[in-house]
């Protein structure tokens, strides 16, 4: 095989009724809110509609039973948003778990498929 293989995993959390509630999309959205101090700017940086960003945030809030963002409206210095302590905790737990799963999976991938480099490369 002339190409390198790699593993790509996506870790997503679902409710018991299979509703997606946390995954790479909301994790990135929360990180962008942290960076931009604004849900609107975070959504724009991901080329996501603001309404979709709010829908994702509200779904997570409903599932986890806590606020994800603390927002302020306009004023002299403009409005903004910051992550709540609960959102920070969920985000950190998700990223740590994701790193653990990816590390384990990469090792298992190498064990299971490392032989592919030695396959006979003759075309049929």
Secondary structure as UniProt FT lines:
FT   STRAND          13..14
FT   TURN            16..17
FT   STRAND          20..22
FT   HELIX           24..36
FT   HELIX           39..45
FT   TURN            46..47
FT   HELIX           50..64
FT   STRAND          69..72
FT   TURN            76..77
FT   STRAND          80..83
FT   HELIX           85..113
FT   HELIX           114..118
//
